[in-house]
């Protein structure tokens, strides 16, 4: 669990450097973002995926990026020091995070 938290933190750090419009003020905010992302991924994301299952099925799973973008936007509202410029920025960040999770997950 700690390793996943570190991977999430590193993923958000790199994403904030790559994607314009994602702002993380300091290292403390980065830690909070990683924890909140983990909690949202465990609690809220499965519910959203089940509710949007027909759409997700029709898009061959690509709608999951939209769900992740919505969760990133939600984090931008509830985590002080974390900012997301627009939904398009959040969608790009969701794609970058997915790719980074594949790469960083192999480093475990």
VENGI-V796824 format. One record per pair of residues at least 6 apart in sequence whose C-alpha atoms are under 7 Angstrom apart, sorted by the first residue. I is the first residue (numbers start at 0). J is the second residue. Records with the same first field share a line. If there is no record, write none. Layout:
BEGIN
I: J  J
END
This chain:
BEGIN
4: 33  34
6: 103
7: 33
8: 29  30  33
10: 96  99  100
14: 92  95  96
15: 21  22  23
18: 92
20: 83  84  88
21: 82  83  84
22: 81  82  83
23: 29  80  81  82
24: 80  81
28: 80  81
32: 78
54: 62
55: 61  62  63
64: 90  93  94
65: 90
67: 93
68: 86  89  90  93
71: 89
72: 83  86  89
75: 81  82  83
83: 89
END
